[in-house]
Amino acid sequence: MGEKVYTVSGQLFFGTMTHFVDQFSFQDDPQQIIIDFSRSHVWDLSAVTAISKVVEKYRQLDKFVVITGLNDESKRLIDRVGISTPAGH
């Protein structure tokens, strides 16, 4: 099964969305993906949309995504939009 951890560093906003999405190896990654935002900040709805796209792409491949390390402000923004953040958020 296996897992892979992606650590996001820096600011995530409309200008960084494409770069963020391009960092993931959807097909080649193992069944569990952990996206660690402890070194990052999510600023706007464009960033949340990018995160949602990544989560959805993995779900379409029957892979499980855990989002972790969100600061309180980033978590509120993501929760408001409705992306589920299981375990360790």
C-alpha positions in Angstrom: 0.0 0.0 0.0 2.5 2.7 1.1 2.2 6.4 1.6 3.8 9.5 0.4 4.1 12.9 2.2 4.1 16.1 0.3 5.2 19.1 2.4 3.9 22.4 1.1 6.2 25.4 1.9 5.3 29.1 1.4 2.2 31.0 0.5 -0.6 29.4 -1.4 -2.8 31.9 -3.4 -4.2 32.5 -6.9 -0.7 33.1 -8.3 0.7 29.8 -7.1 -2.1 27.4 -7.9 -0.7 25.9 -11.1 2.7 25.3 -9.6 1.0 23.6 -6.5 -1.1 21.2 -8.6 1.9 20.4 -10.9 3.9 19.1 -7.9 1.9 15.9 -7.5 2.5 12.6 -9.3 -1.1 11.4 -9.2 -0.6 8.1 -11.2 2.7 7.1 -9.7 1.9 7.8 -6.0 0.9 5.1 -3.5 -2.6 4.6 -2.1 -2.2 7.1 0.8 -1.1 10.7 0.3 -0.4 13.1 3.1 -0.3 16.8 2.2 1.4 18.7 5.0 0.7 22.4 5.2 2.6 23.1 8.4 5.1 25.3 6.5 2.5 27.1 4.4 -0.5 29.4 4.5 -3.6 29.2 2.4 -4.7 32.7 1.5 -7.7 32.6 -0.8 -10.4 30.6 -2.6 -8.2 30.1 -5.6 -5.8 28.2 -3.4 -8.6 26.2 -1.9 -9.8 25.3 -5.4 -6.3 24.0 -6.2 -6.3 21.9 -3.1 -9.7 20.6 -3.9 -8.6 19.6 -7.5 -5.6 17.7 -6.1 -7.8 15.8 -3.6 -10.4 15.0 -6.3 -7.8 13.7 -8.7 -6.5 11.3 -6.1 -10.0 10.3 -5.1 -10.7 9.5 -8.8 -7.7 7.1 -8.7 -9.1 5.5 -5.5 -6.4 7.0 -3.4 -6.8 8.4 0.1 -5.7 11.9 1.0 -5.0 13.3 4.4 -4.5 17.1 4.8 -2.5 18.0 7.9 -0.7 20.9 9.4 -3.1 23.7 8.5 -2.9 26.8 10.6 -6.2 27.9 12.1 -6.9 30.6 9.5 -6.2 28.2 6.6 -8.3 25.5 8.1 -11.2 27.8 8.5 -11.0 28.8 4.9 -10.8 25.2 3.7 -13.6 24.0 6.0 -15.8 26.9 4.9 -15.5 25.7 1.3 -16.2 22.1 2.3 -13.0 20.1 1.6 -12.9 17.3 4.2 -9.7 17.2 6.2 -9.4 13.9 7.9 -7.0 13.0 10.7 -4.4 15.4 11.9 -5.7 18.7 10.5 
